[in-house]
Amino acid sequence: MKLKILAPLSLAFIGRCSAGGNPTCCQQLTSVFPALVYFPNSTAYSASLGEYFTEQEFSITPTCFFHPFTPAEIATALPILSASNCPFAVKSGGHGIWGGLANIQDGVSIDLAEFNGVDVDGGEQGTVARVGVGMKWGDVYDFLGARGLAVVGGRWGSVGVGGLILGGGISFFSTRKGFACDTVVNHQIVLATGEIINANATSNPELWQALKGGSNNFGIVTRVDLLAFPQGDFWGGLIINPFSEEAFEHFTNALHIFSSDPEYDENASLIFTYNFDSSTRTWIIISNVQYTSIAGYPSNLEPFTSYEPQLINTMRVSNLSDFAITNSEGEEEGTTRSLYFTRTYVSSEVLIRQIFEIFNSTVYNTLSIIEEDVTWGITAEPFPPILTQYGKLNGGNILGLDPSDGPLILFLATVTWHDSVNDLPITQAIETYFSQIDTLSKSLGLYNEYSYLNYAYKDQKVMKGYGKENLQQMKSLSKQFDPEGVFQRLVPGGFKLDD
Ligand SMILES: Cc1cc2nc3c(=O)[nH]c(=O)nc-3n(C[C@H](O)[C@H](O)[C@H](O)COP(=O)(O)OP(=O)(O)OC[C@H]3O[C@@H](n4cnc5c(N)ncnc54)[C@H](O)[C@@H]3O)c2cc1C
């Protein structure tokens, strides 16, 4: 179905809105959708707010939440918001990290939670799962698992479909199938003009490519059609080792060998983390390991699964839902302040060692200035060429990654704390840390421009990291599909094309 509603002429409006907004925006929406607009003190408003993962997002209070059920309702709402220059935010699962990413103070937050349908069908392209963006990955896996199927999606069951897939999407299956976005065969998207279109290999193919990493820069995606595949139980779980100098030597070497293996085993997936608890001043080492075939205990994962002593070992054969749900256990939405910051470098034992050692110094330097208990983590996720090849193989994405970049490792710093007074010292510590690592990696010839959008901090130049040509392409597509620049100037949350 194609539905076009002409946008009224917008007022001349230059620049990007950061907050505030026209108080009549919510009233205008209410007059058209009396049952879909929710204000503070309503149950639905609280429910939407309660879905945000971080305290920074949870503490932002939009004037109203708009809860559409259909693309047509969004198609009616967007021209209204555009015509009155109403700042708005777009939320799917609410698991983005920084405050203002998917929520907006005194603006309109569009909550896509009602886009929660999934079905599966066989067609020319094989088995395709049509997934509503408001779904959580755990629910998608439950539905598909009951049919012996899986898709490439998040590894934490609580994470939303929309944000993850539009920013890339790292999965247990990524070395077998690519980023989650590489498996999208069709996006259903509502443009700012009110047009509802499909973007796929034959219809709006350039937009289809740009949505594979382009996030909320072009419109509101309401459904993604994903390649599904048969998947049985597999082997995976968590190993936690206590920190020791010997363990540090062992894992530094193991991580490099695993990440740069020219014969990288496509079934193997690793999330490797050093975690520091400032209350006990202890480091632990966490290997979140999956081997997505029933043939368990592969030798390339042994350095992570067999190293002793171990504090915890949950390795088992189970299903995708179980692994994803277990990862999310213990999450308490909206209660903790968080910072994620990410960079990507070519794998090298020398650099890996420095990345962990300098992180340790960074953390220790904060102990005298931050009084509350803080948890610090530095995580490594290998991006071998067999992963980055799927962009091109599946019709192209916009991420700017290529197998010729070599065996990359994504590094993610995560910090959690409670008191907002510590926002600044923590942010400064992490920014300084990564600028040191950037400099070091450049001097070693191991620098890579790419930063993963879904883990990036708001000041990071994510879109520039996709490369000049890709950025230019996105800008020209933005002009074509969003001629009034609504998603650039009225949606401040996210990584914009001029950032
Ligand atoms: C506990 C946890 C586990 C995670 N695990 C993984 C993982 O395994 N793999 C991985 O790759 N990432 C992971 N992430 C990162 C995750 O991909 C991002 O946080 C992602 O943004 C979450 O998607 P969401 O729909 O919940 O986000 P939201 O917070 O709802 O949205 C994030 C951004 O996407 C935009 N957006 C969302 N939906 C739409 C839409 N339909 N149309 C247009 N724009 C939209 C929003 O405007 C916002 O800017 C994890 C994060 C957390 C907190």
The ligand as a Gaussian input file, in Angstrom:
#p B3LYP/6-31G(d) Opt

LIG

0 1
 C       21.972000      -4.442000      27.632000
 C       22.318000      -4.112000      26.208000
 C       22.686000      -5.136000      25.348000
 C       23.019000      -4.853000      24.026000
 N       23.375000      -5.882000      23.203000
 C       23.683000      -5.623000      21.919000
 C       24.025000      -6.674000      21.014000
 O       24.068000      -7.847000      21.356000
 N       24.330000      -6.337000      19.744000
 C       24.314000      -5.052000      19.310000
 O       24.610000      -4.818000      18.141000
 N       23.986000      -4.050000      20.130000
 C       23.669000      -4.298000      21.417000
 N       23.334000      -3.271000      22.248000
 C       23.294000      -1.906000      21.721000
 C       21.953000      -1.702000      21.016000
 O       22.078000      -2.131000      19.689000
 C       21.546000      -0.231000      20.990000
 O       21.414000       0.223000      22.299000
 C       20.252000      -0.029000      20.197000
 O       20.084000       1.332000      19.954000
 C       19.051000      -0.556000      20.929000
 O       17.913000      -0.560000      20.114000
 P       16.529000      -0.045000      20.718000
 O       15.492000      -0.203000      19.690000
 O       16.297000      -0.665000      22.028000
 O       16.948000       1.480000      20.895000
 P       16.200000       2.871000      21.086000
 O       16.811000       3.459000      22.314000
 O       14.736000       2.761000      21.034000
 O       16.699000       3.678000      19.807000
 C       18.065000       3.909000      19.569000
 C       18.225000       4.878000      18.387000
 O       17.659000       4.315000      17.207000
 C       16.637000       5.181000      16.677000
 N       15.523000       4.330000      16.264000
 C       15.003000       3.320000      16.995000
 N       14.011000       2.742000      16.322000
 C       13.872000       3.418000      15.161000
 C       12.985000       3.284000      14.062000
 N       12.077000       2.321000      14.043000
 N       13.103000       4.148000      13.030000
 C       14.050000       5.122000      13.046000
 N       14.923000       5.274000      14.080000
 C       14.837000       4.438000      15.121000
 C       16.223000       6.056000      17.846000
 O       15.663000       7.271000      17.413000
 C       17.520000       6.215000      18.600000
 O       18.297000       7.243000      18.051000
 C       22.986000      -3.524000      23.569000
 C       22.612000      -2.493000      24.432000
 C       22.279000      -2.783000      25.733000
 C       21.890000      -1.666000      26.649000

